[in-house]
C-alpha cells in the first residue's frame, strides 16, 4: 500500500479528526473510502460480488441445508 502526503489546513484537519472520531473512524479511513469510490474500485468490488453471487445461485448449491454427516466428510475411502 502506498503512502500519500497532503497539505491540509490545521483547523480543517483538527475538525475532521474530531468528526471522524465521533463517527468511530479515522480521517485516513475516510479518505481511503473516498478515493476508492472516486477511482471506481468500489464499483468493481460490487460487480465482482454480484457476479460471484449469481454464479452461486446458478450452481444450484444449497445454502444452509446440511446434506452430509460428519462421517461423510471424514470418509477417506470415498477419496480413492
C-alpha positions in Angstrom: 0.0 0.0 0.0 1.3 3.4 -0.9 1.5 6.4 1.4 0.2 9.8 0.4 1.2 13.2 1.8 -1.4 16.0 1.8 -1.2 19.7 2.8 -4.3 20.5 4.8 -5.1 23.5 7.0 -4.5 22.6 10.6 -8.0 23.7 11.7 -9.6 21.7 8.9 -7.7 18.6 9.9 -8.4 19.0 13.6 -12.2 19.3 12.9 -12.1 16.3 10.5 -10.3 14.2 13.2 -12.9 15.2 15.8 -15.8 14.4 13.4 -14.2 11.1 12.3 -13.7 10.1 15.9 -17.4 10.9 16.6 -18.3 8.5 13.8 -15.9 5.8 15.1 -13.5 6.0 12.2 -10.3 7.9 11.2 -9.5 10.6 8.6 -7.3 8.1 7.0 -10.1 5.5 6.6 -12.5 8.2 5.3 -10.0 9.4 2.7 -9.3 5.8 1.6 -13.0 5.1 1.2 -13.5 8.4 -0.7 -10.6 7.6 -3.1 -11.9 4.0 -3.6 -15.3 5.4 -4.6 -13.8 8.2 -6.7 -11.5 5.8 -8.6 -14.2 3.2 -9.3 -12.6 0.5 -7.1 -15.7 0.1 -5.0 -17.9 -0.4 -8.1 -15.5 -3.1 -9.3 -15.8 -4.9 -6.0 -19.6 -4.7 -6.0 -19.7 -6.1 -9.6 -17.3 -8.9 -8.6 -19.5 -9.8 -5.6 -22.7 -9.7 -7.7 -21.0 -11.9 -10.3 -20.0 -14.4 -7.5 -23.5 -14.5 -6.0 -25.0 -15.0 -9.5 -22.6 -18.0 -10.1 -23.5 -19.5 -6.7 -27.2 -19.2 -7.4 -26.8 -20.7 -10.9 -24.8 -23.6 -9.5 -27.8 -25.0 -7.6 -25.8 -25.2 -4.4 -27.9 -25.2 -1.3 -27.0 -22.8 1.4 -28.0 -23.5 5.0 -29.2 -27.1 4.4 -26.8 -29.7 5.6 -26.9 -32.7 3.3 -24.0 -34.7 4.8 -22.9 -36.1 8.1 -19.7 -35.7 9.9 -18.8 -39.2 9.0 -19.4 -38.4 5.3 -17.0 -35.5 5.5 -14.3 -37.6 7.1 -14.7 -40.7 4.9 -11.2 -41.3 3.5 -12.2 -44.3 1.5 -14.5 -42.1 -0.6 -11.5 -40.1 -1.8 -9.9 -43.2 -3.5 
